[in-house]
Amino acid sequence: MKLIDGWRQAWRLWSVRLSAFGVVLMGWAALTPDALLQAWNAMPVEVQAMVPENIGKAVPVLLFLGTLIARFVPQPKAAAKIEEAANGPA
């Protein structure tokens, strides 16, 4: 196995950022399972009524889809920085 060229600059890609956000969110939920319930209970009843019941099940799917979509969307600035890091300064 070999790392991609410019791997140190991969954090610039939105797919990597969304994946990292998902990892942080899942870690937070695993370490403090009651925190999500506390956050829900802290919201006003009016706001709770606007949020669909199954939103919790949709969040991981939406993050995964966002990661896939972000990977296929051109990111010229990030690509330029990664290329520059891989080849060295011009």
N, CA and C atoms as an extended XYZ file, in Angstrom:
270
Properties=species:S:1:pos:R:3:atomname:S:1:resname:S:1:resid:I:1 pbc="F F F"
N         0.841       -1.166        0.000 N   MET     1
C         0.000        0.000        0.000 CA  MET     1
C         0.892        1.237        0.000 C   MET     1
N         0.495        2.224       -0.773 N   LYS     2
C         1.272        3.445       -0.887 CA  LYS     2
C         0.324        4.633       -0.771 C   LYS     2
N         0.728        5.650       -0.040 N   LEU     3
C        -0.080        6.856        0.095 CA  LEU     3
C        -0.082        7.641       -1.209 C   LEU     3
N        -1.157        8.384       -1.434 N   ILE     4
C        -1.248        9.208       -2.641 CA  ILE     4
C        -0.257       10.358       -2.557 C   ILE     4
N         0.130       10.883       -3.711 N   ASP     5
C         1.008       12.051       -3.741 CA  ASP     5
C         0.286       13.230       -3.100 C   ASP     5
N         0.985       13.967       -2.299 N   GLY     6
C         0.406       15.141       -1.651 CA  GLY     6
C        -0.591       14.802       -0.561 C   GLY     6
N        -0.446       13.643        0.073 N   TRP     7
C        -1.417       13.205        1.077 CA  TRP     7
C        -1.519       14.154        2.256 C   TRP     7
N        -0.474       14.899        2.532 N   ARG     8
C        -0.516       15.842        3.655 CA  ARG     8
C        -1.462       17.011        3.384 C   ARG     8
N        -1.812       17.227        2.158 N   GLN     9
C        -2.731       18.304        1.789 CA  GLN     9
C        -4.152       17.791        1.548 C   GLN     9
N        -4.398       16.520        1.789 N   ALA    10
C        -5.712       15.930        1.511 CA  ALA    10
C        -6.821       16.550        2.360 C   ALA    10
N        -6.474       17.153        3.487 N   TRP    11
C        -7.490       17.778        4.338 CA  TRP    11
C        -8.215       18.902        3.596 C   TRP    11
N        -7.642       19.385        2.521 N   ARG    12
C        -8.272       20.456        1.741 CA  ARG    12
C        -9.480       19.960        0.938 C   ARG    12
N        -9.569       18.667        0.711 N   LEU    13
C       -10.676       18.105       -0.066 CA  LEU    13
C       -11.942       18.032        0.786 C   LEU    13
N       -13.074       18.423        0.205 N   TRP    14
C       -14.336       18.415        0.947 CA  TRP    14
C       -14.751       17.006        1.327 C   TRP    14
N       -14.404       16.024        0.541 N   SER    15
C       -14.754       14.646        0.892 CA  SER    15
C       -14.046       14.229        2.181 C   SER    15
N       -12.816       14.655        2.346 N   VAL    16
C       -12.071       14.342        3.567 CA  VAL    16
C       -12.661       15.106        4.752 C   VAL    16
N       -13.026       16.356        4.538 N   ARG    17
C       -13.598       17.161        5.611 CA  ARG    17
C       -14.941       16.601        6.079 C   ARG    17
N       -15.791       16.203        5.131 N   LEU    18
C       -17.081       15.626        5.511 CA  LEU    18
C       -16.907       14.294        6.230 C   LEU    18
N       -15.965       13.494        5.781 N   SER    19
C       -15.686       12.225        6.462 CA  SER    19
C       -15.194       12.466        7.880 C   SER    19
N       -14.320       13.437        8.050 N   ALA    20
C       -13.814       13.765        9.387 CA  ALA    20
C       -14.938       14.261       10.285 C   ALA    20
N       -15.838       15.076        9.743 N   PHE    21
C       -16.984       15.547       10.517 CA  PHE    21
C       -17.856       14.369       10.947 C   PHE    21
N       -18.068       13.423       10.052 N   GLY    22
C       -18.844       12.235       10.389 CA  GLY    22
C       -18.193       11.415       11.487 C   GLY    22
N       -16.872       11.280       11.429 N   VAL    23
C       -16.149       10.539       12.470 CA  VAL    23
C       -16.287       11.237       13.817 C   VAL    23
N       -16.146       12.551       13.819 N   VAL    24
C       -16.288       13.306       15.072 CA  VAL    24
C       -17.704       13.172       15.619 C   VAL    24
N       -18.692       13.290       14.755 N   LEU    25
C       -20.082       13.178       15.175 CA  LEU    25
C       -20.385       11.791       15.729 C   LEU    25
N       -19.930       10.756       15.046 N   MET    26
C       -20.163        9.391       15.524 CA  MET    26
C       -19.401        9.109       16.820 C   MET    26
N       -18.196        9.631       16.933 N   GLY    27
C       -17.440        9.465       18.180 CA  GLY    27
C       -18.114       10.153       19.342 C   GLY    27
N       -18.614       11.360       19.097 N   TRP    28
C       -19.332       12.098       20.139 CA  TRP    28
C       -20.575       11.337       20.572 C   TRP    28
N       -21.311       10.801       19.611 N   ALA    29
C       -22.522       10.048       19.923 CA  ALA    29
C       -22.190        8.766       20.680 C   ALA    29
N       -21.068        8.133       20.353 N   ALA    30
C       -20.685        6.892       21.035 CA  ALA    30
C       -20.195        7.156       22.456 C   ALA    30
N       -19.472        8.255       22.644 N   LEU    31
C       -18.921        8.552       23.969 CA  LEU    31
C       -19.956        9.134       24.927 C   LEU    31
N       -20.897        9.887       24.386 N   THR    32
C       -21.926       10.516       25.228 CA  THR    32
C       -23.301       10.288       24.604 C   THR    32
N       -23.824        9.059       24.713 N   PRO    33
C       -25.086        8.750       24.038 CA  PRO    33
C       -26.269        9.584       24.537 C   PRO    33
N       -26.215       10.029       25.764 N   ASP    34
C       -27.333       10.829       26.279 CA  ASP    34
C       -27.252       12.291       25.848 C   ASP    34
N       -26.129       12.715       25.269 N   ALA    35
C       -25.973       14.110       24.843 CA  ALA    35
C       -26.956       14.460       23.727 C   ALA    35
N       -27.187       13.531       22.810 N   LEU    36
C       -28.137       13.791       21.729 CA  LEU    36
C       -29.550       13.968       22.277 C   LEU    36
N       -29.908       13.142       23.235 N   LEU    37
C       -31.229       13.260       23.859 CA  LEU    37
C       -31.341       14.579       24.626 C   LEU    37
N       -30.285       14.969       25.306 N   GLN    38
C       -30.285       16.248       26.033 CA  GLN    38
C       -30.409       17.422       25.061 C   GLN    38
N       -29.714       17.353       23.936 N   ALA    39
C       -29.812       18.421       22.936 CA  ALA    39
C       -31.230       18.490       22.378 C   ALA    39
N       -31.841       17.338       22.138 N   TRP    40
C       -33.211       17.297       21.634 CA  TRP    40
C       -34.177       17.909       22.650 C   TRP    40
N       -34.025       17.529       23.904 N   ASN    41
C       -34.911       18.039       24.953 CA  ASN    41
C       -34.697       19.520       25.227 C   ASN    41
N       -33.533       20.052       24.899 N   ALA    42
C       -33.249       21.474       25.114 CA  ALA    42
C       -33.899       22.358       24.051 C   ALA    42
N       -34.273       21.743       22.915 N   MET    43
C       -34.909       22.517       21.846 CA  MET    43
C       -36.349       22.851       22.215 C   MET    43
N       -36.808       24.024       21.788 N   PRO    44
C       -38.220       24.369       22.023 CA  PRO    44
C       -39.151       23.372       21.329 C   PRO    44
N       -40.322       23.188       21.877 N   VAL    45
C       -41.294       22.243       21.342 CA  VAL    45
C       -41.651       22.601       19.897 C   VAL    45
N       -41.702       23.878       19.575 N   GLU    46
C       -42.034       24.311       18.222 CA  GLU    46
C       -40.987       23.827       17.219 C   GLU    46
N       -39.733       23.890       17.617 N   VAL    47
C       -38.645       23.436       16.735 CA  VAL    47
C       -38.700       21.913       16.603 C   VAL    47
N       -38.942       21.217       17.700 N   GLN    48
C       -39.050       19.761       17.658 CA  GLN    48
C       -40.155       19.322       16.701 C   GLN    48
N       -41.245       20.078       16.661 N   ALA    49
C       -42.364       19.730       15.785 CA  ALA    49
C       -41.991       19.885       14.308 C   ALA    49
N       -41.053       20.769       13.999 N   MET    50
C       -40.639       20.986       12.609 CA  MET    50
C       -39.654       19.932       12.112 C   MET    50
N       -38.966       19.255       13.040 N   VAL    51
C       -37.954       18.268       12.668 CA  VAL    51
C       -38.623       16.900       12.492 C   VAL    51
N       -38.410       16.249       11.342 N   PRO    52
C       -38.991       14.922       11.136 CA  PRO    52
C       -38.460       13.912       12.157 C   PRO    52
N       -39.276       12.931       12.486 N   GLU    53
C       -38.900       11.933       13.493 CA  GLU    53
C       -37.672       11.120       13.100 C   GLU    53
N       -37.541       10.794       11.843 N   ASN    54
C       -36.460        9.911       11.388 CA  ASN    54
C       -35.197       10.653       10.970 C   ASN    54
N       -35.036       11.883       11.402 N   ILE    55
C       -33.863       12.664       10.995 CA  ILE    55
C       -32.558       12.026       11.480 C   ILE    55
N       -32.598       11.408       12.656 N   GLY    56
C       -31.396       10.766       13.198 CA  GLY    56
C       -30.878        9.661       12.312 C   GLY    56
N       -31.802        8.947       11.663 N   LYS    57
C       -31.395        7.868       10.764 CA  LYS    57
C       -30.867        8.417        9.445 C   LYS    57
N       -31.268        9.617        9.087 N   ALA    58
C       -30.873       10.200        7.810 CA  ALA    58
C       -29.500       10.864        7.857 C   ALA    58
N       -29.067       11.311        9.027 N   VAL    59
C       -27.806       12.059        9.130 CA  VAL    59
C       -26.610       11.248        8.616 C   VAL    59
N       -26.396       10.007        9.054 N   PRO    60
C       -25.243        9.262        8.518 CA  PRO    60
C       -25.328        9.049        7.008 C   PRO    60
N       -26.525        8.789        6.506 N   VAL    61
C       -26.701        8.581        5.072 CA  VAL    61
C       -26.381        9.868        4.314 C   VAL    61
N       -26.865       10.999        4.823 N   LEU    62
C       -26.596       12.286        4.168 CA  LEU    62
C       -25.108       12.625        4.185 C   LEU    62
N       -24.430       12.335        5.297 N   LEU    63
C       -22.982       12.568        5.353 CA  LEU    63
C       -22.250       11.693        4.332 C   LEU    63
N       -22.659       10.436        4.236 N   PHE    64
C       -22.023        9.534        3.284 CA  PHE    64
C       -22.256       10.011        1.850 C   PHE    64
N       -23.491       10.384        1.533 N   LEU    65
C       -23.789       10.890        0.194 CA  LEU    65
C       -23.033       12.187       -0.094 C   LEU    65
N       -22.954       13.060        0.906 N   GLY    66
C       -22.204       14.302        0.741 CA  GLY    66
C       -20.739       14.045        0.449 C   GLY    66
N       -20.185       13.051        1.129 N   THR    67
C       -18.791       12.679        0.900 CA  THR    67
C       -18.594       12.171       -0.523 C   THR    67
N       -19.499       11.320       -0.982 N   LEU    68
C       -19.392       10.800       -2.356 CA  LEU    68
C       -19.518       11.915       -3.389 C   LEU    68
N       -20.512       12.764       -3.202 N   ILE    69
C       -20.716       13.862       -4.148 CA  ILE    69
C       -19.517       14.799       -4.153 C   ILE    69
N       -19.017       15.127       -2.956 N   ALA    70
C       -17.873       16.040       -2.864 CA  ALA    70
C       -16.639       15.464       -3.554 C   ALA    70
N       -16.517       14.159       -3.563 N   ARG    71
C       -15.342       13.539       -4.189 CA  ARG    71
C       -15.378       13.689       -5.710 C   ARG    71
N       -16.573       13.776       -6.281 N   PHE    72
C       -16.706       13.872       -7.728 CA  PHE    72
C       -16.813       15.300       -8.238 C   PHE    72
N       -16.956       16.262       -7.334 N   VAL    73
C       -17.031       17.671       -7.731 CA  VAL    73
C       -15.611       18.213       -7.854 C   VAL    73
N       -15.282       18.854       -8.968 N   PRO    74
C       -13.934       19.399       -9.127 CA  PRO    74
C       -13.625       20.447       -8.048 C   PRO    74
N       -12.440       20.367       -7.500 N   GLN    75
C       -11.976       21.310       -6.492 CA  GLN    75
C       -10.614       21.823       -6.933 C   GLN    75
N       -10.609       22.760       -7.875 N   PRO    76
C        -9.345       23.176       -8.488 CA  PRO    76
C        -8.337       23.761       -7.508 C   PRO    76
N        -8.793       24.543       -6.537 N   LYS    77
C        -7.845       25.142       -5.585 CA  LYS    77
C        -7.170       24.065       -4.751 C   LYS    77
N        -7.960       23.112       -4.260 N   ALA    78
C        -7.388       22.031       -3.466 CA  ALA    78
C        -6.464       21.171       -4.319 C   ALA    78
N        -6.881       20.880       -5.534 N   ALA    79
C        -6.055       20.065       -6.429 CA  ALA    79
C        -4.726       20.747       -6.721 C   ALA    79
N        -4.750       22.072       -6.902 N   ALA    80
C        -3.516       22.812       -7.168 CA  ALA    80
C        -2.573       22.750       -5.972 C   ALA    80
N        -3.139       22.897       -4.773 N   LYS    81
C        -2.297       22.835       -3.566 CA  LYS    81
C        -1.719       21.441       -3.373 C   LYS    81
N        -2.507       20.417       -3.647 N   ILE    82
C        -2.031       19.040       -3.506 CA  ILE    82
C        -0.943       18.759       -4.538 C   ILE    82
N        -1.153       19.209       -5.757 N   GLU    83
C        -0.154       19.029       -6.818 CA  GLU    83
C         1.148       19.764       -6.484 C   GLU    83
N         1.004       20.971       -5.968 N   GLU    84
C         2.183       21.754       -5.572 CA  GLU    84
C         2.954       21.060       -4.462 C   GLU    84
N         2.225       20.506       -3.495 N   ALA    85
C         2.895       19.800       -2.388 CA  ALA    85
C         3.569       18.540       -2.888 C   ALA    85
N         2.959       17.848       -3.848 N   ALA    86
C         3.527       16.606       -4.363 CA  ALA    86
C         4.771       16.859       -5.198 C   ALA    86
N         4.778       17.950       -5.951 N   ASN    87
C         5.896       18.226       -6.857 CA  ASN    87
C         6.922       19.187       -6.280 C   ASN    87
N         6.613       19.778       -5.164 N   GLY    88
C         7.496       20.771       -4.592 CA  GLY    88
C         7.179       22.134       -5.178 C   GLY    88
N         7.615       23.204       -4.526 N   PRO    89
C         7.342       24.552       -5.028 CA  PRO    89
C         7.964       24.771       -6.410 C   PRO    89
N         7.277       25.511       -7.235 N   ALA    90
C         7.753       25.733       -8.607 CA  ALA    90
C         8.871       26.725       -8.680 C   ALA    90
